[in-house]
Structure formats: structure tokens, C-alpha cells
Amino acid sequence: MAYKLLMSKSPGDGLRRCADSQLQGARDGLVAVLENDDGVARAEAIHSARKSVKKTRALVRLARPAIGEKRYRKANASLREAGGTLSGARDADVMLDVIADLRESGVGQLPAAAFDALQAAVAADGGGDAATAAAGAGDALPVAIERLDAAAARVGALDLSGMTWSTVLDSLTLSYARGHAELAAVAAAPTVEARHDWRKRAKDRWYQERLISGAWEPLLSAEADELHLLSEYLGDDHDLAVLRAAITSGSVEAPIDTDAVLDLIDDRREELLHDALLLGRRLYAERPKAFRRRMREYVRVWDTAQQDALVEV
């Protein structure tokens, strides 16, 4: 089922439909591989379930003003707990993917043996490839399913009857404003924490603009794609920062020429930061009030078009 609100349905009904679809899909995927020894299929199911939980958290955030702070916090905590159960398999494998990307971007800058040694050290420390890591996470799947059920019950019990399109716009504008502020913070002091916080806000807006993309599909879908790209830049940057910290702390044994590896990581992070800031300044060019006016007009025209279509029928 599409992760999208419909003008023909109330926002509350649409959010509930999307939440139910995401969490049920995540559960079904995990149940399907619970008895399956195929590590690759298990890794894919875990990855898909994590995405579904994140998308559900974004839509619950959209409903925050209507459901109240206490209920929001409980629902969000339940979803966070469900997603956290699945994070181990991803965390165990992510640095291997980072090294593979670093090898590709740093062709000719370091000998292949240096990357091979780094991959071997990470594999020894963190546990192999995605299939192996996911297979090792098998014991966590029943717990993850149980926590997904608890989260689904918590989200399903939320009273969304107070949701209006104005509520949706208020929440979307808040996500935009927070991302706008995080961009300024990164531009002023691009710390690891600041970049990571910006990424979280960009992902919120990405998921939420997908939800209302029906207001103007070509433009909002394209804008959502660019927000996804921004979150990828910042996500790759964060993963490189984690790898760098692992090397400098000694938790991962680096090749003999540690400085060369760290220089390559730093250079790649600078490239990603440059690309993220360039794209971010376009995506957050408006002031939050101007952004809300633009989105409000898109929704108004969408509503008018829907009413016109009903009259024609």
C-alpha cells in the first residue's frame, strides 16, 4: 500500500492506514524469514523492517500536535525500541559497506592491500558480511516481532480524529524549521553530532513530504528524492566518522599506514559535506513561514481539484 495521504480521506484515516501497512509489512517480512536459513533474505527483511519503523515514526511525528505530547512520546519510544532490536545486524555490517565505498572513491590513492587489511580487521571485530550478521541476529527476531506488535498496538490506539490538514502543515513546517536550523548549525560548526542531527531532520521531512506528495506529485516527489539524496550524503558521512573513530580508538586494527587511511576518510567526508551543504541550501532556501504558505497553497489547490472531480462525476 502506498505511503501517501489521499485528499479523499481524512488525514487521520490516512495516517492510520499508512502506519498499519508499514508495521504489518515489517512484521510479515520478519515472520517469513524467521525459520529461513537464508541469511541474505533475512538481511533484506531486517533492512526493510527498519525502514518501515522509521517511516512510521515520521508519520507519528506528523500527528504529534493532535495526539498530545504524552501519547506521542510513548508511541515514539515503542517504535524506537522495536527498531533498536533490529539495529545490531545493520551495525555489525555497515563498516564493511563503508570500506567498499571508500575503496571505490579512493582508487589509486591507497594500495588494494590496505583496503583488504582494513576489511579483514572490521570483519574480525564486527562479524562478517550482511548475511552472516543477519543470521547472527536470528535470536533477536522473535523479540523484534514482539516489540513490533507492541508498537503497532500503541500506534493503533492513538486517537487521530483531531487530525486536520492544518495539523499536517504545522508538523511539516516544524520539521522544515528544525532542518533549516540544523543546516545553519552545520554550516557554522560541522561537528559529527551536528551533521547527524541534520540528517535525522532531513529524513523526517523526506518521509513527510512523500506522505503529502499527492498535493503536487511531480514537484513534491522530486523534492522528496532530493531530500533522500541529502540524507544519503549525511548518512555516508556519519558512517565514515564511525569508522574513523573505530580506527583511532584501536577497536579496529588499521593497516600499517594509518595516517593515509584517515586522510582518505577525511577527504571523502569533506566532499560529502560540500555536496550536502550545496544541496541543503537549495532544499532549505525558504524561511519556514514561506515554506508553510507554499505547502498550504498546494494542499488548497489539491482540495479544489478533488472537489471539482467530484462535481464532474
C-alpha positions in Angstrom: 0.0 0.0 0.0 1.3 3.4 -1.0 3.0 5.6 1.7 0.8 8.5 0.8 -2.2 10.5 2.2 -5.2 11.0 0.0 -7.3 14.1 -0.2 -10.4 11.9 -0.4 -9.8 10.6 3.1 -9.3 12.4 6.3 -5.6 12.9 7.4 -6.2 10.8 10.5 -7.6 7.9 8.5 -4.7 8.2 6.0 -2.0 8.2 8.7 -3.6 5.1 10.4 -3.8 3.3 7.1 -0.1 4.0 6.4 1.0 3.1 9.9 -0.9 -0.2 9.8 0.5 -1.0 6.4 4.1 -0.2 7.4 4.1 -2.2 10.7 2.2 -5.1 9.3 4.5 -5.3 6.3 7.5 -5.2 8.6 6.1 -8.0 10.8 5.1 -10.2 7.9 8.6 -9.9 6.4 10.3 -10.9 9.7 7.9 -13.8 10.3 8.6 -15.1 6.7 12.3 -15.4 7.3 12.2 -16.5 11.0 12.6 -20.1 10.1 14.6 -19.4 6.9 18.4 -20.1 7.0 18.9 -17.8 4.0 21.0 -15.0 5.6 20.6 -12.8 2.6 16.8 -12.9 2.7 17.0 -12.3 6.5 19.2 -9.3 6.0 16.8 -7.8 3.4 13.8 -8.4 5.8 15.6 -6.7 8.6 16.6 -3.7 6.5 13.0 -3.4 5.2 11.6 -3.6 8.7 13.9 -0.9 10.0 12.8 1.4 7.1 9.2 0.7 7.9 9.7 1.6 11.6 11.4 4.9 10.6 8.6 5.8 8.2 6.0 5.1 10.9 7.9 7.3 13.4 7.9 10.1 10.8 4.1 9.9 10.4 3.5 9.7 14.2 5.6 12.8 14.4 3.3 14.4 11.9 0.4 13.6 14.2 2.1 15.0 17.3 0.0 18.1 17.8 -3.2 16.2 17.5 -2.4 13.3 19.9 -0.6 15.2 22.6 2.9 15.1 23.9 2.5 12.3 26.4 0.9 9.9 23.9 3.4 10.9 21.2 6.4 10.1 23.4 5.0 6.7 24.4 4.3 5.8 20.8 7.7 7.0 19.6 9.5 5.2 22.4 7.7 2.0 21.5 8.7 2.3 17.8 12.3 3.3 18.7 12.5 0.1 20.9 11.3 -2.0 18.1 13.7 -0.5 15.6 16.6 -0.8 18.1 16.1 -4.5 18.3 17.0 -4.8 14.6 19.9 -2.4 14.6 22.5 -4.8 15.6 22.6 -6.7 12.3 22.9 -3.4 10.4 25.6 -2.0 12.8 27.6 -5.2 12.5 27.9 -4.9 8.7 27.8 -1.2 8.0 31.5 -0.5 8.2 32.2 -3.2 5.6 30.0 -1.3 3.2 31.7 2.0 4.1 35.1 0.5 3.3 33.9 -0.8 0.0 32.6 2.7 -0.9 35.9 4.2 0.3 37.9 1.8 -1.9 35.8 2.9 -4.9 36.2 6.6 -4.2 39.9 6.3 -3.3 41.0 4.3 -6.3 44.8 4.9 -6.9 45.3 6.6 -3.5 46.0 3.5 -1.4 47.1 0.0 -2.4 44.3 -2.6 -2.6 46.1 -4.5 0.2 45.4 -1.6 2.6 41.7 -1.9 2.0 41.8 -5.7 2.2 43.6 -5.5 5.6 41.0 -3.0 6.9 38.1 -5.1 5.7 39.6 -8.2 7.4 40.1 -6.3 10.6 36.5 -5.0 10.6 35.1 -8.4 9.7 37.1 -10.0 12.6 35.9 -7.3 15.0 32.3 -7.0 13.9 31.3 -10.2 12.3 31.4 -10.7 8.5 29.0 -9.8 5.8 25.3 -8.8 5.8 24.1 -12.4 5.5 26.4 -13.6 8.4 25.4 -10.6 10.6 21.7 -11.1 9.9 22.0 -14.8 10.6 23.6 -14.0 13.9 20.7 -11.7 14.6 18.3 -14.6 14.3 17.7 -14.9 18.0 16.6 -11.2 18.1 13.9 -11.7 15.5 11.2 -13.1 17.9 11.9 -10.2 20.2 11.7 -7.8 17.3 8.4 -9.2 16.2 7.1 -9.0 19.8 8.2 -5.3 20.0 6.7 -4.6 16.6 3.4 -6.0 17.9 3.6 -3.8 21.0 4.4 -0.7 18.8 1.5 -1.5 16.5 -0.9 -1.8 19.4 0.4 1.5 20.8 0.1 3.4 17.5 -3.2 1.7 16.7 -4.7 3.1 20.0 -3.9 6.7 19.1 -6.9 8.9 18.6 -6.3 10.6 15.3 -9.7 12.1 14.9 -8.4 15.5 15.7 -6.0 15.5 12.7 -6.7 18.1 10.1 -4.7 19.3 7.1 -3.7 22.3 9.2 -2.2 19.9 11.7 -0.3 18.2 8.9 1.0 21.5 7.6 2.0 22.7 11.1 4.0 19.5 11.7 5.6 19.5 8.3 6.6 23.1 8.8 8.1 22.2 12.2 10.2 19.5 10.5 11.3 22.0 7.9 12.2 24.7 10.5 14.3 22.2 12.5 16.1 21.1 9.4 16.6 24.8 8.4 18.2 25.4 11.9 20.3 22.3 11.7 21.7 23.4 8.3 22.8 26.7 9.9 24.4 24.8 12.8 26.3 22.5 10.4 27.5 25.5 8.3 28.7 27.2 11.4 30.3 24.2 13.1 30.2 20.9 11.1 30.7 18.5 14.0 29.8 14.8 13.8 26.9 15.4 16.1 25.6 18.4 14.2 25.7 16.6 10.8 24.0 13.5 12.3 21.2 15.7 13.8 20.7 17.4 10.4 20.4 14.0 8.8 17.6 13.0 11.2 15.6 16.2 10.4 16.1 15.8 6.7 14.8 12.2 6.9 11.7 13.4 8.8 11.0 15.9 6.0 11.7 13.3 3.3 9.2 10.8 4.7 6.6 13.5 5.4 6.8 15.1 2.0 6.3 11.7 0.5 3.1 11.4 2.5 1.6 14.6 1.0 3.1 14.3 -2.4 -0.4 13.9 -3.9 -0.7 17.7 -3.5 1.6 18.1 -6.5 3.1 14.8 -7.5 5.8 15.9 -9.9 7.3 18.6 -7.7 6.9 17.1 -4.3 8.1 13.6 -5.4 11.2 15.3 -6.9 11.8 17.3 -3.8 11.5 14.2 -1.7 14.0 12.4 -3.9 16.5 15.3 -3.3 15.8 15.1 0.5 16.6 11.4 0.3 19.9 12.2 -1.5 20.7 14.7 1.2 20.1 12.1 3.9 22.4 9.7 2.0 25.2 12.2 1.9 24.9 12.8 5.6 24.5 9.1 6.3 27.6 8.2 4.4 29.4 10.9 6.3 28.3 9.6 9.6 29.3 6.0 8.8 32.8 7.3 7.8 33.0 9.2 11.1 32.2 5.9 13.0 34.9 4.1 11.0 37.4 6.8 11.8 36.6 6.7 15.5 37.0 2.9 15.5 40.4 3.2 13.9 41.7 6.0 16.1 40.4 4.2 19.3 42.1 1.0 18.4 38.9 -1.0 18.4 39.6 -1.8 14.7 43.2 -2.6 13.7 44.1 -0.4 10.7 46.7 -1.1 8.1 50.3 0.0 8.8 49.8 3.4 7.1 47.0 4.6 9.4 47.5 8.2 8.6 46.9 7.6 4.9 43.6 5.8 5.7 42.5 8.6 8.0 43.4 11.2 5.4 41.3 9.4 2.8 38.4 9.3 5.2 38.7 13.0 6.0 38.9 13.9 2.3 35.8 11.9 1.5 33.9 13.4 4.4 34.8 16.9 3.1 33.4 16.0 -0.3 30.2 14.7 1.3 29.9 17.8 3.5 30.3 20.1 0.4 27.7 18.2 -1.5 25.3 18.2 1.5 25.6 21.9 2.1 25.2 22.7 -1.6 22.0 20.6 -1.8 20.8 21.6 1.6 20.9 25.4 0.8 18.6 24.7 -2.1 16.2 22.5 -0.2 16.0 24.9 2.8 16.2 28.2 0.8 12.8 29.5 2.1 12.1 30.7 5.6 9.8 28.4 7.5 6.8 30.7 7.2 7.2 30.9 3.4 7.5 27.2 3.2 4.2 26.8 5.1 2.5 29.2 2.7 3.7 27.3 -0.3 2.6 23.9 1.1 -0.7 25.4 2.2 -1.4 26.6 -1.3 -0.5 23.2 -2.8 -2.9 21.5 -0.4 -5.7 24.1 -1.1 -5.4 23.5 -4.9 -5.3 19.8 -4.3 -8.6 20.0 -2.3 -10.2 22.2 -5.0 -9.2 19.8 -7.7 -10.7 16.9 -5.7 -14.0 18.8 -5.2 -14.1 19.6 -9.0 -13.6 16.0 -9.8 -16.5 15.0 -7.5 -18.7 17.6 -9.2 -17.8 16.2 -12.7 -18.7 12.7 -11.6 
